[in-house]
Amino acid sequence: NPGRSYSRKQSISFNSIDTPYINGSRSETNSLIDLTKTIDIDVSNVSFDSTGQPTFDGTDDAVILDSHASIIPVGLPITIESMVKWDDLIGNSVLVSYGGNQTGAGFLFQYEGTAGLEFVIFDGNGNSGRAKILAANSTQYLDKYIHMVGTYDGSTILLYINGVQVATASYTNGYPAQSYFRIGNEYNRSYFANVDSSVLKVYKTALTANEIKSNYNAYKNRFNI
């Protein structure tokens, strides 16, 4: 179905149900699109359940957006927002990657075997910042939908789960432009995520705590949180 996207802050959106208001603007889409509606994105490697919800099987499902990596803001604030159900938490499972460990630059929005659920940013010079909750604290979120959000404003990385800030990291190095942008895996790795992710958004701004809480409140009843 054709998608619509109205949020002035939103860079991309991948979801299958109505989404909430941000600053008076609403986003609604049934596909992965950019705001200019000029990108034709291949979702042939993504599975869909019986209700049409996108699901990633942890084996080979991924959305490869390398040719559209330029839509990711560099040198600007960013937010990654998702409604995600982690079907397992084993090893490394990458939900969103822009560059990443393989290139030593960019960012990962993921579960990592030690760090747990995290938003991690790499500067390309061996430095990184991680807002993480550790693996032992991540298992409580297994096999249930959560609202997981990572923000970066140029100085601080924040991780939110279900409208609550759960981790923070000071980090001022930023990340350089990358050529690889993927959903469900990382470039040149087999870190496929076994997840259901009905909503996934990238914003060219760092959403505030109040905006994140508002979005969580709009989603929680739909996903029985």
N, C-alpha and C positions, 0 to 999 in steps of 0.2 A: 504494500500500500504506500502511496505517496506520503512523505513526511512533512511536518511543519515545525518550524523552530522560530520562536519570537524573542527569546531572552537576549538582551543586548550584551550580556556578559559571556554568553556561552560560546565556546569554540566548536565543540562537537557534542553530539548526543546520540546515545544508543539505548533505546528503551522501547517498551511495547505497551506501556500504559500512560495515561495522562501524568504530567509532572507538575510540581508546585510553582507558585509565584516567587520570583526574585525581584525586589524593587518594582513591583507592579506589573512585571512582564511574565508571561507564561510560555513555557516550552512544551511542545507536544509533537511526538514523532513516532512512527512505526519502523524507522530504519536508522542507519548510521549516516549522518549528513553533516556538511559544514553549513555555516549560515548563508554563504553565497549560493548554495544549492548547485554548485558546479562540479562536485566530486562524485563520481560513480564508484562506489565501494563494493568490492567483491566479498560476499559473505558465504561463498560456497563451501568454505571449510569450517563453518559453524553449524552445530546441531540445533534443532528446535524441538521442544517437547510437544505433547498433544494439544496444548493450549496456545501454541505459537510463541512460547517464551524461549529466548535464546539460552543455550546451555553449552558449556565447554566440557569435553569428556576426559580431560587430563591426559590424553594420548596424542592427539594430533589436531585438535580444534584450535583455530586462531584466526584473528582478523589481521591481515598484513596491510599496514598503511604507510609503508616506507615512502611511496611516491608522494604522500601528502604530509610528510613529517614537518614541513614548513608551517603548518597551522599551529604547532605547539609554540607558545610564547617563550622567547629567550630574552633574558634581561628584564623580565616583567614578572609580576606576581602570577601565581597559578593555583588552581584548585582541581583536584580529582575527586569526584563524587560518585558513589556507587551504592546500589542496593544489591547485595551479593550474598549468596549462600555457599559457604565452603563445604564441599562434599567430602573432602579429606584435607588433612593438614599434615602432609608428609613431605619431607625434603624441601625443595624450593618450588613454589607455585606462583607464577607471575601473572597478575591480573592486567596490569598496564606497564608497558616498557617504552622508554624513549632513550635509545642507546642502552646503557646499563653496564653490568659487570664486564661483559665481553669487550666493550669499547673503553671502559673505565671512566665514562662520562655520561651525563644525562640523569635519568631517574627511573626508579622502579617502585611500583605500588603493588605489594606482594605479601605472601607468607614466606618466611625464610626459616630454615630448620632450627636455628638458635635464636635469632632476633624476634621471631614470631611475626605477627601482623605488623607491617611497617610501611612508611613512606621514606625512601632513602634517595639522596641526591649525591651525585658524583661530579667533581670539578674537572676531571681529566688529568689531574696532576697527583693522583694518589690520595686525595682527601675526599672525605664524605661526611654527610650528616644524616643521622637516622632518628626519626621519631618512631619508637617501637614499643611493644608491650611484652616482649619475650614469649617464647613458645609455650611455656607452662601456663601463662595467663591467656593464651589464645584459644585453648581447647574449649573453653566455655562457649565459644561462638561457633563451634562445629555444627554443621547440619541444621542451621537455622538462618533465616534472613537477618542481615544486619545492615544498618546504614553506616557505611565506612567512608570517611572523608579525610583527605590529606590536603593541607594548604602550605604554601611557601610565599613569604612576602619579601624575600631578599635578605632577611636576617634570622628568621625563625621558621622551623618546620614544625607543624602541628598535626597530630593525628586525633581524629574524633571517631567514636563509635556510639551509635544511637544517640546522637546529639550531645554527647559529653566528651570533653577533651580528655584523652587518656595518655597522651605522650607529647613531649616537646623536645626540640633540640636546637641549640643555637648554631647557625651556619650562615656564613656571609659570602662564600665563594661562588655561589650560583652554579650554573651548568652551561656548557657551550652547546651550540647547535649540533644536532645529530641527524643522521640519515636514516635511522631505523625507528619506526614507531609501530607498536604492535599491541594487540589486545589478546590476552590468553596465553602469551609466551614471550620469550625474549630472543632477540637476534642471535643466531648461531648457538643456541642452547636448546635443550629439551626440558625446559621448565614449564611444561604445559599445566595450566590450572584446571583442576577438577571443580568447577563452580557452576552455579546458575547465577547469571548477572542480568537481570531484567532492566536495570537502569545503570548507565555509565555515562558520565559527563566530564568534560574538561572545560574549565572556565579560565578566561584570561584575566583573572583577578583572584585575590585571596578572600574568599567569603569570610564574613565575620562570624563570631560565635552565635550571635542572634540569628543570622541568616541560616546557618547550618541547623540550629535548633528548630527553626521554622520549617525547613525542608523535612527534617526528621518527623516532626509532628504531622506533616501532610502525608508522609509515606506510611507511617507505622501501622495504621489500621488496615491498609491495603495488604500489608505483608504479615499481619498478625504478630507484630512485635510487642 
